[in-house]
Amino acid sequence: METWSLILGMAAITFAIRYSLFAWPNLSFPPVVRQGLHYVPTAVLTAIVVPGMLMPDGQHLNLALDNAYLLGGLGAILIAALTRHLLATILGGLVLFFLLRWVMGQLPI
């Protein structure tokens, strides 16, 4: 019963937050809040990606040159900085990552 009340409570809170933007369409945020919200996608993506790059096994920090996750991620950052093109960054990062894994003998094939 405790699990269901937790799920229903989270659903109610999520609904209330999302519905509030429709209930009060003229609601406007102060400029400082709008400026802070501008950085939310970058912060969330960084929080998701960086731990996977630095700890590929999920337990130990791996900053060695045999970490294809770290090198592929740094390569993708470099591609993004040079091209400013999303598709080039994704494809270039993936190609670099899999090439590094192949060269290092880490592919399970």
Residue pairs with C-beta under 8 A, 6 or more apart in sequence:
20 27
21 27
29 37
49 73
50 73
52 69
53 67
53 69
53 70
53 72
53 73
54 61
54 62
54 63
54 70
55 61
55 62
56 62
56 67
56 68
56 69
56 70
62 69
62 70
63 70
65 71
66 104
68 97
68 100
68 101
68 104
68 106
69 97
71 96
71 97
71 100
72 93
72 94
72 96
72 97
72 100
73 93
73 97
75 92
75 93
75 96
75 97
76 89
76 90
76 92
76 93
76 96
76 97
79 88
79 89
79 92
79 93
79 96
80 89
83 89
83 92
98 107
101 107
